């Protein structure tokens, strides 16, 4: 929207702070994804991007679209947030299980390995 | 409100940074994790741009991208697991 709508200063401050928090978390996740030593650590950093790095910016956009009075956009953004919250644990669980089955182990010695013990007992 | 556009550009730059890991990841699992991350960052960037420009069509595109990214991640991990 160009500058046809005007929103209050408090709403602008809240939106900017939420977007800045989300961007800082996403930046931390990306730096961890680039610099962590093995695949499981990188998975943990990727989760950092997918939870608060996404949710901060999405909630900021939700508040902005409520302030400019676009109800359709707000409903779509809410659906997107709920979809991400539901599907991120599923996909990261699938990737972690695939990494274990693929033969990737943590770089240092593992302290406990319950899944492997279960596989051996069966 | 120009900050929405600035943060959308910032998220797009972060998605391009993740492409480094996507190119040089040692195994397939690293590439799957990085592609999931690229998908999330691109979705957020598109949503911010949609809210900035006031057009709802970009939001539809970002919802489609989120669904397809989730399906792709699950299917790639099933393949790496050896059950596909």
N, CA and C atoms of all chains as a GROMACS GRO file, in nm:
protein
  618
    1UNK      N    1   0.088  -0.118   0.000
    1UNK     CA    2   0.000   0.000   0.000
    1UNK      C    3   0.092   0.124   0.000
    2UNK      N    4   0.065   0.220  -0.083
    2UNK     CA    5   0.156   0.335  -0.089
    2UNK      C    6   0.142   0.419   0.037
    3UNK      N    7   0.104   0.538   0.039
    3UNK     CA    8   0.085   0.605   0.167
    3UNK      C    9  -0.058   0.655   0.179
    4UNK      N   10  -0.150   0.577   0.126
    4UNK     CA   11  -0.289   0.616   0.132
    4UNK      C   12  -0.346   0.592   0.271
    5UNK      N   13  -0.292   0.491   0.341
    5UNK     CA   14  -0.344   0.461   0.474
    5UNK      C   15  -0.244   0.511   0.577
    6UNK      N   16  -0.294   0.550   0.690
    6UNK     CA   17  -0.204   0.592   0.798
    6UNK      C   18  -0.235   0.508   0.920
    7UNK      N   19  -0.131   0.451   0.978
    7UNK     CA   20  -0.151   0.373   1.098
    7UNK      C   21  -0.079   0.442   1.212
    8UNK      N   22  -0.122   0.410   1.333
    8UNK     CA   23  -0.072   0.488   1.447
    8UNK      C   24   0.071   0.453   1.479
    9UNK      N   25   0.135   0.542   1.554
    9UNK     CA   26   0.279   0.527   1.583
    9UNK      C   27   0.306   0.404   1.669
   10UNK      N   28   0.215   0.376   1.764
   10UNK     CA   29   0.235   0.259   1.851
   10UNK      C   30   0.232   0.131   1.770
   11UNK      N   31   0.138   0.125   1.674
   11UNK     CA   32   0.130   0.004   1.590
   11UNK      C   33   0.256  -0.010   1.506
   12UNK      N   34   0.308   0.101   1.455
   12UNK     CA   35   0.431   0.095   1.375
   12UNK      C   36   0.547   0.044   1.459
   13UNK      N   37   0.556   0.093   1.584
   13UNK     CA   38   0.667   0.049   1.670
   13UNK      C   39   0.656  -0.100   1.698
   14UNK      N   40   0.533  -0.147   1.728
   14UNK     CA   41   0.516  -0.290   1.756
   14UNK      C   42   0.553  -0.374   1.635
   15UNK      N   43   0.508  -0.330   1.515
   15UNK     CA   44   0.537  -0.406   1.393
   15UNK      C   45   0.688  -0.410   1.366
   16UNK      N   46   0.755  -0.296   1.383
   16UNK     CA   47   0.900  -0.294   1.356
   16UNK      C   48   0.977  -0.380   1.453
   17UNK      N   49   0.938  -0.376   1.582
   17UNK     CA   50   1.010  -0.456   1.681
   17UNK      C   51   0.990  -0.606   1.653
   18UNK      N   52   0.867  -0.644   1.619
   18UNK     CA   53   0.843  -0.786   1.590
   18UNK      C   54   0.922  -0.832   1.468
   19UNK      N   55   0.925  -0.747   1.363
   19UNK     CA   56   1.001  -0.788   1.244
   19UNK      C   57   1.150  -0.794   1.273
   20UNK      N   58   1.200  -0.702   1.357
   20UNK     CA   59   1.343  -0.704   1.390
   20UNK      C   60   1.378  -0.829   1.470
   21UNK      N   61   1.290  -0.867   1.565
   21UNK     CA   62   1.316  -0.990   1.642
   21UNK      C   63   1.318  -1.111   1.551
   22UNK      N   64   1.220  -1.118   1.460
   22UNK     CA   65   1.216  -1.231   1.366
   22UNK      C   66   1.338  -1.235   1.278
   23UNK      N   67   1.382  -1.118   1.231
   23UNK     CA   68   1.499  -1.116   1.143
   23UNK      C   69   1.626  -1.156   1.216
   24UNK      N   70   1.639  -1.113   1.343
   24UNK     CA   71   1.758  -1.151   1.420
   24UNK      C   72   1.762  -1.302   1.442
   25UNK      N   73   1.645  -1.361   1.472
   25UNK     CA   74   1.643  -1.507   1.491
   25UNK      C   75   1.673  -1.579   1.361
   26UNK      N   76   1.619  -1.528   1.248
   26UNK     CA   77   1.646  -1.593   1.120
   26UNK      C   78   1.794  -1.582   1.085
   27UNK      N   79   1.856  -1.466   1.116
   27UNK     CA   80   1.998  -1.449   1.089
   27UNK      C   81   2.082  -1.545   1.172
   28UNK      N   82   2.044  -1.561   1.301
   28UNK     CA   83   2.117  -1.656   1.386
   28UNK      C   84   2.104  -1.798   1.333
   29UNK      N   85   1.984  -1.833   1.286
   29UNK     CA   86   1.965  -1.966   1.230
   29UNK      C   87   2.047  -1.989   1.105
   30UNK      N   88   2.055  -1.886   1.018
   30UNK     CA   89   2.130  -1.902   0.893
   30UNK      C   90   2.280  -1.912   0.922
   31UNK      N   91   2.329  -1.832   1.017
   31UNK     CA   92   2.471  -1.841   1.052
   31UNK      C   93   2.503  -1.978   1.110
   32UNK      N   94   2.413  -2.030   1.194
   32UNK     CA   95   2.434  -2.164   1.248
   32UNK      C   96   2.429  -2.270   1.140
   33UNK      N   97   2.339  -2.251   1.042
   33UNK     CA   98   2.330  -2.347   0.933
   33UNK      C   99   2.457  -2.348   0.849
   34UNK      N  100   2.521  -2.233   0.838
   34UNK     CA  101   2.644  -2.229   0.758
   34UNK      C  102   2.766  -2.276   0.834
   35UNK      N  103   2.767  -2.266   0.967
   35UNK     CA  104   2.891  -2.288   1.039
   35UNK      C  105   2.892  -2.407   1.134
   36UNK      N  106   2.778  -2.474   1.155
   36UNK     CA  107   2.777  -2.587   1.248
   36UNK      C  108   2.851  -2.708   1.190
   37UNK      N  109   2.908  -2.794   1.275
   37UNK     CA  110   2.998  -2.898   1.223
   37UNK      C  111   2.931  -3.018   1.158
   38UNK      N  112   2.815  -3.064   1.206
   38UNK     CA  113   2.757  -3.183   1.143
   38UNK      C  114   2.607  -3.164   1.121
   39UNK      N  115   2.546  -3.265   1.059
   39UNK     CA  116   2.411  -3.247   1.005
   39UNK      C  117   2.306  -3.228   1.113
   40UNK      N  118   2.323  -3.292   1.230
   40UNK     CA  119   2.220  -3.279   1.334
   40UNK      C  120   2.223  -3.139   1.395
   41UNK      N  121   2.343  -3.081   1.411
   41UNK     CA  122   2.352  -2.942   1.460
   41UNK      C  123   2.291  -2.846   1.360
   42UNK      N  124   2.312  -2.873   1.232
   42UNK     CA  125   2.252  -2.786   1.130
   42UNK      C  126   2.102  -2.795   1.132
   43UNK      N  127   2.050  -2.915   1.162
   43UNK     CA  128   1.906  -2.931   1.173
   43UNK      C  129   1.849  -2.846   1.286
   44UNK      N  130   1.921  -2.842   1.398
   44UNK     CA  131   1.876  -2.762   1.512
   44UNK      C  132   1.871  -2.614   1.475
   45UNK      N  133   1.973  -2.564   1.404
   45UNK     CA  134   1.972  -2.424   1.364
   45UNK      C  135   1.861  -2.394   1.264
   46UNK      N  136   1.832  -2.491   1.178
   46UNK     CA  137   1.725  -2.472   1.081
   46UNK      C  138   1.590  -2.460   1.150
   47UNK      N  139   1.574  -2.530   1.263
   47UNK     CA  140   1.451  -2.516   1.340
   47UNK      C  141   1.436  -2.375   1.396
   48UNK      N  142   1.551  -2.313   1.429
   48UNK     CA  143   1.549  -2.174   1.477
   48UNK      C  144   1.490  -2.081   1.372
   49UNK      N  145   1.525  -2.103   1.245
   49UNK     CA  146   1.466  -2.022   1.139
   49UNK      C  147   1.316  -2.048   1.128
   50UNK      N  148   1.279  -2.176   1.139
   50UNK     CA  149   1.142  -2.212   1.106
   50UNK      C  150   1.043  -2.176   1.214
   51UNK      N  151   1.085  -2.155   1.339
   51UNK     CA  152   0.986  -2.120   1.441
   51UNK      C  153   0.976  -1.969   1.462
   52UNK      N  154   1.072  -1.911   1.533
   52UNK     CA  155   1.054  -1.769   1.569
   52UNK      C  156   1.097  -1.677   1.456
   53UNK      N  157   1.192  -1.720   1.373
   53UNK     CA  158   1.231  -1.636   1.260
   53UNK      C  159   1.118  -1.617   1.162
   54UNK      N  160   1.031  -1.720   1.150
   54UNK     CA  161   0.916  -1.707   1.063
   54UNK      C  162   0.801  -1.638   1.135
   55UNK      N  163   0.780  -1.675   1.261
   55UNK     CA  164   0.660  -1.631   1.332
   55UNK      C  165   0.663  -1.480   1.362
   56UNK      N  166   0.783  -1.425   1.389
   56UNK     CA  167   0.792  -1.282   1.418
   56UNK      C  168   0.746  -1.198   1.300
   57UNK      N  169   0.801  -1.228   1.182
   57UNK     CA  170   0.764  -1.150   1.064
   57UNK      C  171   0.619  -1.174   1.026
   58UNK      N  172   0.571  -1.299   1.042
   58UNK     CA  173   0.433  -1.327   1.005
   58UNK      C  174   0.334  -1.253   1.095
   59UNK      N  175   0.365  -1.250   1.227
   59UNK     CA  176   0.272  -1.182   1.318
   59UNK      C  177   0.278  -1.031   1.294
   60UNK      N  178   0.398  -0.978   1.257
   60UNK     CA  179   0.406  -0.836   1.223
   60UNK      C  180   0.320  -0.805   1.101
   61UNK      N  181   0.328  -0.891   0.998
   61UNK     CA  182   0.247  -0.870   0.879
   61UNK      C  183   0.098  -0.882   0.911
   62UNK      N  184   0.065  -0.974   1.003
   62UNK     CA  185  -0.075  -0.990   1.045
   62UNK      C  186  -0.127  -0.863   1.112
   63UNK      N  187  -0.047  -0.806   1.203
   63UNK     CA  188  -0.090  -0.684   1.272
   63UNK      C  189  -0.104  -0.568   1.172
   64UNK      N  190  -0.008  -0.561   1.076
   64UNK     CA  191  -0.016  -0.454   0.976
   64UNK      C  192  -0.140  -0.467   0.890
   65UNK      N  193  -0.171  -0.591   0.850
   65UNK     CA  194  -0.288  -0.606   0.762
   65UNK      C  195  -0.417  -0.584   0.839
   66UNK      N  196  -0.417  -0.610   0.971
   66UNK     CA  197  -0.536  -0.575   1.049
   66UNK      C  198  -0.548  -0.423   1.060
   67UNK      N  199  -0.432  -0.353   1.075
   67UNK     CA  200  -0.436  -0.208   1.092
   67UNK      C  201  -0.482  -0.136   0.965
   68UNK      N  202  -0.446  -0.190   0.846
   68UNK     CA  203  -0.494  -0.124   0.724
   68UNK      C  204  -0.631  -0.174   0.682
   69UNK      N  205  -0.688  -0.268   0.760
   69UNK     CA  206  -0.826  -0.307   0.734
   69UNK      C  207  -0.844  -0.409   0.625
   70UNK      N  208  -0.740  -0.490   0.595
   70UNK     CA  209  -0.752  -0.594   0.493
   70UNK      C  210  -0.777  -0.726   0.562
   71UNK      N  211  -0.905  -0.763   0.572
   71UNK     CA  212  -0.938  -0.882   0.651
   71UNK      C  213  -0.900  -1.010   0.580
   72UNK      N  214  -0.910  -1.012   0.447
   72UNK     CA  215  -0.876  -1.134   0.373
   72UNK      C  216  -0.731  -1.171   0.390
   73UNK      N  217  -0.645  -1.068   0.381
   73UNK     CA  218  -0.502  -1.092   0.401
   73UNK      C  219  -0.474  -1.143   0.541
   74UNK      N  220  -0.541  -1.088   0.641
   74UNK     CA  221  -0.516  -1.130   0.779
   74UNK      C  222  -0.554  -1.275   0.798
   75UNK      N  223  -0.667  -1.316   0.738
   75UNK     CA  224  -0.708  -1.456   0.752
   75UNK      C  225  -0.609  -1.548   0.684
   76UNK      N  226  -0.561  -1.507   0.564
   76UNK     CA  227  -0.464  -1.592   0.495
   76UNK      C  228  -0.334  -1.603   0.572
   77UNK      N  229  -0.289  -1.491   0.631
   77UNK     CA  230  -0.164  -1.497   0.709
   77UNK      C  231  -0.180  -1.584   0.832
   78UNK      N  232  -0.298  -1.577   0.897
   78UNK     CA  233  -0.321  -1.664   1.012
   78UNK      C  234  -0.320  -1.810   0.974
   79UNK      N  235  -0.381  -1.842   0.859
   79UNK     CA  236  -0.378  -1.981   0.812
   79UNK      C  237  -0.236  -2.026   0.784
   80UNK      N  238  -0.154  -1.936   0.729
   80UNK     CA  239  -0.015  -1.970   0.698
   80UNK      C  240   0.064  -1.997   0.825
   81UNK      N  241   0.042  -1.914   0.930
   81UNK     CA  242   0.110  -1.935   1.058
   81UNK      C  243   0.073  -2.071   1.117
   82UNK      N  244  -0.058  -2.102   1.118
   82UNK     CA  245  -0.103  -2.228   1.178
   82UNK      C  246  -0.047  -2.346   1.099
   83UNK      N  247  -0.044  -2.333   0.965
   83UNK     CA  248   0.010  -2.440   0.882
   83UNK      C  249   0.156  -2.465   0.913
   84UNK      N  250   0.233  -2.354   0.928
   84UNK     CA  251   0.376  -2.372   0.958
   84UNK      C  252   0.396  -2.436   1.095
   85UNK      N  253   0.317  -2.391   1.193
   85UNK     CA  254   0.334  -2.447   1.328
   85UNK      C  255   0.301  -2.595   1.329
   86UNK      N  256   0.203  -2.637   1.248
   86UNK     CA  257   0.169  -2.779   1.246
   86UNK      C  258   0.274  -2.860   1.171
   87UNK      N  259   0.320  -2.810   1.055
   87UNK     CA  260   0.400  -2.896   0.968
   87UNK      C  261   0.548  -2.896   0.997
   88UNK      N  262   0.601  -2.797   1.068
   88UNK     CA  263   0.746  -2.795   1.090
   88UNK      C  264   0.796  -2.911   1.176
   89UNK      N  265   0.728  -2.947   1.288
   89UNK     CA  266   0.775  -3.065   1.362
   89UNK      C  267   0.771  -3.192   1.279
   90UNK      N  268   0.669  -3.206   1.193
   90UNK     CA  269   0.659  -3.328   1.112
   90UNK      C  270   0.778  -3.338   1.018
   91UNK      N  271   0.808  -3.228   0.947
   91UNK     CA  272   0.914  -3.238   0.847
   91UNK      C  273   1.050  -3.253   0.913
   92UNK      N  274   1.073  -3.185   1.029
   92UNK     CA  275   1.206  -3.200   1.090
   92UNK      C  276   1.222  -3.339   1.152
   93UNK      N  277   1.112  -3.398   1.202
   93UNK     CA  278   1.120  -3.536   1.251
   93UNK      C  279   1.153  -3.631   1.136
   94UNK      N  280   1.090  -3.609   1.020
   94UNK     CA  281   1.116  -3.697   0.905
   94UNK      C  282   1.261  -3.685   0.861
   95UNK      N  283   1.314  -3.561   0.858
   95UNK     CA  284   1.453  -3.544   0.814
   95UNK      C  285   1.549  -3.608   0.914
   96UNK      N  286   1.521  -3.594   1.045
   96UNK     CA  287   1.612  -3.652   1.144
   96UNK      C  288   1.614  -3.803   1.136
   97UNK      N  289   1.496  -3.864   1.119
   97UNK     CA  290   1.493  -4.010   1.106
   97UNK      C  291   1.564  -4.055   0.980
   98UNK      N  292   1.546  -3.979   0.871
   98UNK     CA  293   1.613  -4.014   0.746
   98UNK      C  294   1.764  -4.001   0.762
   99UNK      N  295   1.810  -3.900   0.838
   99UNK     CA  296   1.954  -3.884   0.857
   99UNK      C  297   2.012  -4.001   0.935
  100UNK      N  298   1.937  -4.049   1.036
  100UNK     CA  299   1.988  -4.165   1.113
  100UNK      C  300   1.993  -4.290   1.026
  101UNK      N  301   1.886  -4.313   0.948
  101UNK     CA  302   1.884  -4.430   0.862
  101UNK      C  303   1.986  -4.420   0.750
  102UNK      N  304   2.019  -4.297   0.709
  102UNK     CA  305   2.114  -4.274   0.601
  102UNK      C  306   2.256  -4.303   0.645
  103UNK      N  307   2.278  -4.311   0.778
  103UNK     CA  308   2.411  -4.345   0.827
  103UNK      C  309   2.490  -4.229   0.880
  104UNK      N  310   2.424  -4.114   0.903
  104UNK     CA  311   2.496  -3.999   0.956
  104UNK      C  312   2.492  -4.004   1.108
  105UNK      N  313   2.608  -3.990   1.173
  105UNK     CA  314   2.615  -3.987   1.318
  105UNK      C  315   2.675  -3.853   1.360
  106UNK      N  316   2.648  -3.810   1.486
  106UNK     CA  317   2.710  -3.686   1.533
  106UNK      C  318   2.863  -3.696   1.534
  107UNK      N  319   2.927  -3.579   1.527
  107UNK     CA  320   3.072  -3.576   1.507
  107UNK      C  321   3.146  -3.631   1.629
  108UNK      N  322   3.106  -3.587   1.748
  108UNK     CA  323   3.166  -3.642   1.870
  108UNK      C  324   3.095  -3.771   1.906
  109UNK      N  325   3.144  -3.835   2.013
  109UNK     CA  326   3.083  -3.962   2.053
  109UNK      C  327   2.946  -3.936   2.114
  110UNK      N  328   2.848  -4.020   2.077
  110UNK     CA  329   2.713  -3.999   2.128
  110UNK      C  330   2.702  -4.044   2.274
  111UNK      N  331   2.628  -3.968   2.354
  111UNK     CA  332   2.612  -4.004   2.495
  111UNK      C  333   2.508  -4.116   2.510
  112UNK      N  334   2.393  -4.100   2.444
  112UNK     CA  335   2.294  -4.206   2.448
  112UNK      C  336   2.231  -4.220   2.311
  113UNK      N  337   2.190  -4.343   2.278
  113UNK     CA  338   2.140  -4.374   2.145
  113UNK      C  339   2.021  -4.469   2.161
  114UNK      N  340   1.908  -4.414   2.205
  114UNK     CA  341   1.793  -4.499   2.235
  114UNK      C  342   1.735  -4.562   2.109
  115UNK      N  343   1.733  -4.487   2.000
  115UNK     CA  344   1.672  -4.539   1.877
  115UNK      C  345   1.752  -4.658   1.824
  116UNK      N  346   1.886  -4.648   1.830
  116UNK     CA  347   1.969  -4.759   1.785
  116UNK      C  348   1.953  -4.881   1.872
  117UNK      N  349   1.940  -4.861   2.006
  117UNK     CA  350   1.919  -4.976   2.095
  117UNK      C  351   1.786  -5.043   2.066
  118UNK      N  352   1.684  -4.962   2.037
  118UNK     CA  353   1.555  -5.021   2.002
  118UNK      C  354   1.564  -5.102   1.874
  119UNK      N  355   1.639  -5.050   1.776
  119UNK     CA  356   1.655  -5.123   1.651
  119UNK      C  357   1.727  -5.256   1.675
  120UNK      N  358   1.827  -5.254   1.767
  120UNK     CA  359   1.900  -5.378   1.792
  120UNK      C  360   1.812  -5.481   1.863
  121UNK      N  361   1.727  -5.434   1.956
  121UNK     CA  362   1.647  -5.530   2.033
  121UNK      C  363   1.540  -5.594   1.948
  122UNK      N  364   1.492  -5.525   1.844
  122UNK     CA  365   1.386  -5.584   1.763
  122UNK      C  366   1.439  -5.694   1.671
  123UNK      N  367   0.463   0.215   0.432
  123UNK     CA  368   0.556   0.166   0.533
  123UNK      C  369   0.666   0.087   0.466
  124UNK      N  370   0.784   0.151   0.447
  124UNK     CA  371   0.889   0.094   0.365
  124UNK      C  372   0.964  -0.017   0.437
  125UNK      N  373   0.950  -0.025   0.572
  125UNK     CA  374   1.027  -0.126   0.644
  125UNK      C  375   0.988  -0.268   0.604
  126UNK      N  376   0.860  -0.288   0.568
  126UNK     CA  377   0.817  -0.421   0.524
  126UNK      C  378   0.898  -0.465   0.404
  127UNK      N  379   0.918  -0.373   0.308
  127UNK     CA  380   0.994  -0.407   0.188
  127UNK      C  381   1.140  -0.434   0.224
  128UNK      N  382   1.196  -0.353   0.317
  128UNK     CA  383   1.337  -0.374   0.355
  128UNK      C  384   1.356  -0.511   0.419
  129UNK      N  385   1.263  -0.547   0.509
  129UNK     CA  386   1.278  -0.679   0.573
  129UNK      C  387   1.254  -0.792   0.473
  130UNK      N  388   1.166  -0.768   0.373
  130UNK     CA  389   1.146  -0.871   0.270
  130UNK      C  390   1.275  -0.893   0.193
  131UNK      N  391   1.345  -0.783   0.160
  131UNK     CA  392   1.474  -0.797   0.090
  131UNK      C  393   1.576  -0.867   0.179
  132UNK      N  394   1.572  -0.836   0.310
  132UNK     CA  395   1.664  -0.902   0.403
  132UNK      C  396   1.642  -1.051   0.408
  133UNK      N  397   1.514  -1.093   0.414
  133UNK     CA  398   1.487  -1.237   0.416
  133UNK      C  399   1.529  -1.303   0.285
  134UNK      N  400   1.513  -1.233   0.173
  134UNK     CA  401   1.556  -1.291   0.045
  134UNK      C  402   1.708  -1.308   0.043
  135UNK      N  403   1.780  -1.210   0.100
  135UNK     CA  404   1.926  -1.222   0.106
  135UNK      C  405   1.967  -1.340   0.194
  136UNK      N  406   1.895  -1.360   0.306
  136UNK     CA  407   1.924  -1.477   0.390
  136UNK      C  408   1.899  -1.607   0.313
  137UNK      N  409   1.794  -1.611   0.231
  137UNK     CA  410   1.768  -1.731   0.152
  137UNK      C  411   1.882  -1.756   0.054
  138UNK      N  412   1.938  -1.648  -0.003
  138UNK     CA  413   2.053  -1.668  -0.093
  138UNK      C  414   2.176  -1.715  -0.017
  139UNK      N  415   2.193  -1.670   0.109
  139UNK     CA  416   2.306  -1.718   0.189
  139UNK      C  417   2.294  -1.868   0.216
  140UNK      N  418   2.171  -1.915   0.240
  140UNK     CA  419   2.152  -2.058   0.267
  140UNK      C  420   2.188  -2.141   0.144
  141UNK      N  421   2.177  -2.080   0.024
  141UNK     CA  422   2.213  -2.154  -0.098
  141UNK      C  423   2.360  -2.196  -0.098
  142UNK      N  424   2.447  -2.128  -0.020
  142UNK     CA  425   2.586  -2.174  -0.010
  142UNK      C  426   2.589  -2.315   0.047
  143UNK      N  427   2.512  -2.336   0.157
  143UNK     CA  428   2.506  -2.470   0.217
  143UNK      C  429   2.439  -2.568   0.122
  144UNK      N  430   2.344  -2.518   0.044
  144UNK     CA  431   2.274  -2.606  -0.052
  144UNK      C  432   2.371  -2.654  -0.159
  145UNK      N  433   2.469  -2.571  -0.196
  145UNK     CA  434   2.563  -2.612  -0.300
  145UNK      C  435   2.670  -2.703  -0.244
  146UNK      N  436   2.728  -2.668  -0.129
  146UNK     CA  437   2.846  -2.742  -0.085
  146UNK      C  438   2.820  -2.841   0.028
  147UNK      N  439   2.691  -2.868   0.059
  147UNK     CA  440   2.662  -2.961   0.168
  147UNK      C  441   2.723  -3.098   0.144
  148UNK      N  442   2.787  -3.158   0.246
  148UNK     CA  443   2.858  -3.284   0.218
  148UNK      C  444   2.765  -3.399   0.182
  149UNK      N  445   2.647  -3.408   0.242
  149UNK     CA  446   2.560  -3.522   0.213
  149UNK      C  447   2.422  -3.473   0.169
  150UNK      N  448   2.338  -3.568   0.132
  150UNK     CA  449   2.205  -3.531   0.087
  150UNK      C  450   2.117  -3.475   0.197
  151UNK      N  451   2.143  -3.517   0.321
  151UNK     CA  452   2.061  -3.470   0.432
  151UNK      C  453   2.082  -3.320   0.455
  152UNK      N  454   2.209  -3.275   0.442
  152UNK     CA  455   2.236  -3.132   0.456
  152UNK      C  456   2.163  -3.052   0.349
  153UNK      N  457   2.158  -3.107   0.230
  153UNK     CA  458   2.089  -3.036   0.122
  153UNK      C  459   1.938  -3.033   0.147
  154UNK      N  460   1.883  -3.140   0.203
  154UNK     CA  461   1.740  -3.140   0.234
  154UNK      C  462   1.707  -3.037   0.340
  155UNK      N  463   1.791  -3.029   0.444
  155UNK     CA  464   1.770  -2.929   0.550
  155UNK      C  465   1.779  -2.788   0.493
  156UNK      N  466   1.879  -2.765   0.408
  156UNK     CA  467   1.898  -2.631   0.352
  156UNK      C  468   1.784  -2.594   0.258
  157UNK      N  469   1.731  -2.691   0.183
  157UNK     CA  470   1.622  -2.656   0.092
  157UNK      C  471   1.494  -2.627   0.169
  158UNK      N  472   1.474  -2.697   0.281
  158UNK     CA  473   1.359  -2.665   0.367
  158UNK      C  474   1.370  -2.522   0.420
  159UNK      N  475   1.492  -2.486   0.459
  159UNK     CA  476   1.516  -2.352   0.514
  159UNK      C  477   1.495  -2.244   0.408
  160UNK      N  478   1.544  -2.270   0.285
  160UNK     CA  479   1.523  -2.176   0.174
  160UNK      C  480   1.374  -2.156   0.149
  161UNK      N  481   1.299  -2.264   0.158
  161UNK     CA  482   1.156  -2.256   0.134
  161UNK      C  483   1.086  -2.169   0.238
  162UNK      N  484   1.123  -2.189   0.366
  162UNK     CA  485   1.062  -2.108   0.472
  162UNK      C  486   1.094  -1.959   0.453
  163UNK      N  487   1.223  -1.929   0.424
  163UNK     CA  488   1.262  -1.789   0.411
  163UNK      C  489   1.195  -1.723   0.291
  164UNK      N  490   1.181  -1.798   0.181
  164UNK     CA  491   1.115  -1.742   0.063
  164UNK      C  492   0.967  -1.716   0.089
  165UNK      N  493   0.904  -1.807   0.165
  165UNK     CA  494   0.763  -1.786   0.199
  165UNK      C  495   0.743  -1.659   0.281
  166UNK      N  496   0.832  -1.638   0.380
  166UNK     CA  497   0.820  -1.519   0.464
  166UNK      C  498   0.843  -1.393   0.381
  167UNK      N  499   0.941  -1.398   0.292
  167UNK     CA  500   0.971  -1.282   0.208
  167UNK      C  501   0.854  -1.247   0.117
  168UNK      N  502   0.793  -1.349   0.058
  168UNK     CA  503   0.677  -1.325  -0.029
  168UNK      C  504   0.559  -1.271   0.050
  169UNK      N  505   0.539  -1.321   0.173
  169UNK     CA  506   0.426  -1.272   0.252
  169UNK      C  507   0.446  -1.125   0.288
  170UNK      N  508   0.570  -1.088   0.325
  170UNK     CA  509   0.596  -0.948   0.358
  170UNK      C  510   0.576  -0.859   0.236
  171UNK      N  511   0.620  -0.907   0.118
  171UNK     CA  512   0.601  -0.826  -0.003
  171UNK      C  513   0.454  -0.814  -0.039
  172UNK      N  514   0.378  -0.920  -0.015
  172UNK     CA  515   0.234  -0.915  -0.044
  172UNK      C  516   0.165  -0.811   0.044
  173UNK      N  517   0.204  -0.808   0.174
  173UNK     CA  518   0.141  -0.712   0.263
  173UNK      C  519   0.184  -0.571   0.227
  174UNK      N  520   0.310  -0.555   0.184
  174UNK     CA  521   0.359  -0.422   0.145
  174UNK      C  522   0.285  -0.370   0.022
  175UNK      N  523   0.272  -0.455  -0.080
  175UNK     CA  524   0.214  -0.406  -0.205
  175UNK      C  525   0.062  -0.406  -0.202
  176UNK      N  526   0.002  -0.471  -0.100
  176UNK     CA  527  -0.143  -0.468  -0.090
  176UNK      C  528  -0.214  -0.558  -0.188
  177UNK      N  529  -0.142  -0.650  -0.251
  177UNK     CA  530  -0.205  -0.742  -0.346
  177UNK      C  531  -0.210  -0.881  -0.285
  178UNK      N  532  -0.328  -0.941  -0.288
  178UNK     CA  533  -0.348  -1.067  -0.218
  178UNK      C  534  -0.297  -1.186  -0.297
  179UNK      N  535  -0.265  -1.166  -0.426
  179UNK     CA  536  -0.225  -1.278  -0.511
  179UNK      C  537  -0.090  -1.334  -0.468
  180UNK      N  538   0.000  -1.247  -0.420
  180UNK     CA  539   0.131  -1.296  -0.375
  180UNK      C  540   0.118  -1.384  -0.252
  181UNK      N  541   0.017  -1.356  -0.170
  181UNK     CA  542  -0.008  -1.437  -0.051
  181UNK      C  543  -0.054  -1.577  -0.090
  182UNK      N  544  -0.136  -1.585  -0.199
  182UNK     CA  545  -0.175  -1.718  -0.250
  182UNK      C  546  -0.052  -1.794  -0.296
  183UNK      N  547   0.039  -1.723  -0.366
  183UNK     CA  548   0.160  -1.791  -0.414
  183UNK      C  549   0.242  -1.841  -0.297
  184UNK      N  550   0.251  -1.762  -0.190
  184UNK     CA  551   0.334  -1.805  -0.077
  184UNK      C  552   0.269  -1.923  -0.004
  185UNK      N  553   0.135  -1.928   0.002
  185UNK     CA  554   0.071  -2.044   0.064
  185UNK      C  555   0.098  -2.170  -0.017
  186UNK      N  556   0.090  -2.159  -0.150
  186UNK     CA  557   0.120  -2.274  -0.236
  186UNK      C  558   0.264  -2.320  -0.217
  187UNK      N  559   0.354  -2.222  -0.206
  187UNK     CA  560   0.496  -2.255  -0.187
  187UNK      C  561   0.519  -2.328  -0.056
  188UNK      N  562   0.447  -2.287   0.050
  188UNK     CA  563   0.463  -2.354   0.179
  188UNK      C  564   0.416  -2.499   0.172
  189UNK      N  565   0.300  -2.521   0.107
  189UNK     CA  566   0.248  -2.658   0.098
  189UNK      C  567   0.342  -2.746   0.017
  190UNK      N  568   0.388  -2.693  -0.099
  190UNK     CA  569   0.476  -2.774  -0.184
  190UNK      C  570   0.610  -2.799  -0.117
  191UNK      N  571   0.660  -2.702  -0.039
  191UNK     CA  572   0.788  -2.723   0.030
  191UNK      C  573   0.777  -2.831   0.136
  192UNK      N  574   0.665  -2.831   0.210
  192UNK     CA  575   0.645  -2.936   0.311
  192UNK      C  576   0.639  -3.073   0.246
  193UNK      N  577   0.561  -3.084   0.136
  193UNK     CA  578   0.550  -3.214   0.069
  193UNK      C  579   0.685  -3.258   0.015
  194UNK      N  580   0.760  -3.165  -0.043
  194UNK     CA  581   0.890  -3.201  -0.098
  194UNK      C  582   0.986  -3.248   0.008
  195UNK      N  583   0.986  -3.180   0.125
  195UNK     CA  584   1.076  -3.222   0.233
  195UNK      C  585   1.043  -3.362   0.281
  196UNK      N  586   0.912  -3.388   0.302
  196UNK     CA  587   0.873  -3.520   0.352
  196UNK      C  588   0.908  -3.628   0.250
  197UNK      N  589   0.886  -3.600   0.121
  197UNK     CA  590   0.912  -3.703   0.020
  197UNK      C  591   1.062  -3.725   0.004
  198UNK      N  592   1.144  -3.620   0.011
  198UNK     CA  593   1.289  -3.637   0.001
  198UNK      C  594   1.340  -3.718   0.120
  199UNK      N  595   1.285  -3.692   0.240
  199UNK     CA  596   1.334  -3.768   0.355
  199UNK      C  597   1.289  -3.914   0.349
  200UNK      N  598   1.170  -3.939   0.293
  200UNK     CA  599   1.130  -4.079   0.273
  200UNK      C  600   1.226  -4.148   0.176
  201UNK      N  601   1.268  -4.075   0.074
  201UNK     CA  602   1.360  -4.133  -0.024
  201UNK      C  603   1.496  -4.163   0.039
  202UNK      N  604   1.545  -4.069   0.121
  202UNK     CA  605   1.675  -4.092   0.185
  202UNK      C  606   1.668  -4.207   0.284
  203UNK      N  607   1.549  -4.226   0.342
  203UNK     CA  608   1.531  -4.335   0.436
  203UNK      C  609   1.532  -4.470   0.367
  204UNK      N  610   1.503  -4.471   0.237
  204UNK     CA  611   1.509  -4.594   0.161
  204UNK      C  612   1.376  -4.664   0.147
  205UNK      N  613   1.266  -4.595   0.172
  205UNK     CA  614   1.135  -4.658   0.166
  205UNK      C  615   1.054  -4.613   0.046
  206UNK      N  616   1.116  -4.550  -0.052
  206UNK     CA  617   1.039  -4.499  -0.165
  206UNK      C  618   1.084  -4.568  -0.292
   0.00000   0.00000   0.00000
